[in-house]
Amino acid sequence: MPKSSSLTDAEAVRQALAEYDRLGQAAFLDRYGFRPARNYMLEHNGNVYDSKAIFGAAFGYQHGVLEKLGFSVATKNLLPPARFFQRGHVYDRRAEIHSAYGGQEQGGISTPTGTSAIFLFTGESGGQFGYDDGPCIVLAST
């Protein structure tokens, strides 16, 4: 997290507040990758906001650092999920897949909203439920 002294533009904070109001708390926090504030809230015009999330978004509005350095920034769920996985690597279903993409957490198929991904899960324990998939690696994206 950048130092608070690096945020000097009140208009950037107002832009972040307006975006928060427009999207609502859940969508705003999801967009910027923050969780709800535990201790510190920002109060403005009778409303309360998650302070760290507002700071992070305002910092981006003020600096646009990555774009100024010539990089392109894209929302993760708009990129093909296959770009984030490596062939042969075993991923933790809950910590590395569902936390990032959502989708059904039970069963062998997950279709998270907001992405073109379909995740297929297989493993040793399937045999006890009548499934015998054998070794299977599928990595594809549309």
GIHUQUI-V973504 format. One record per pair of residues at least 24 apart in sequence whose C-alpha atoms are under 7 Angstrom apart, sorted by sequence separation. I is the first residue (numbers start at 1). J is the second residue. If there is no record, write none. Layout:
i=I j=J
i=I j=J
This chain:
i=29 j=53
i=117 j=141
i=116 j=142
i=81 j=117
i=17 j=54
i=77 j=114
i=78 j=115
i=16 j=54
i=77 j=115
i=13 j=54
i=16 j=57
i=16 j=58
i=15 j=58
i=13 j=58
i=12 j=58
i=12 j=61
i=12 j=62
i=7 j=59
i=9 j=62
i=82 j=139
i=82 j=140
i=82 j=141
i=81 j=141
i=80 j=141
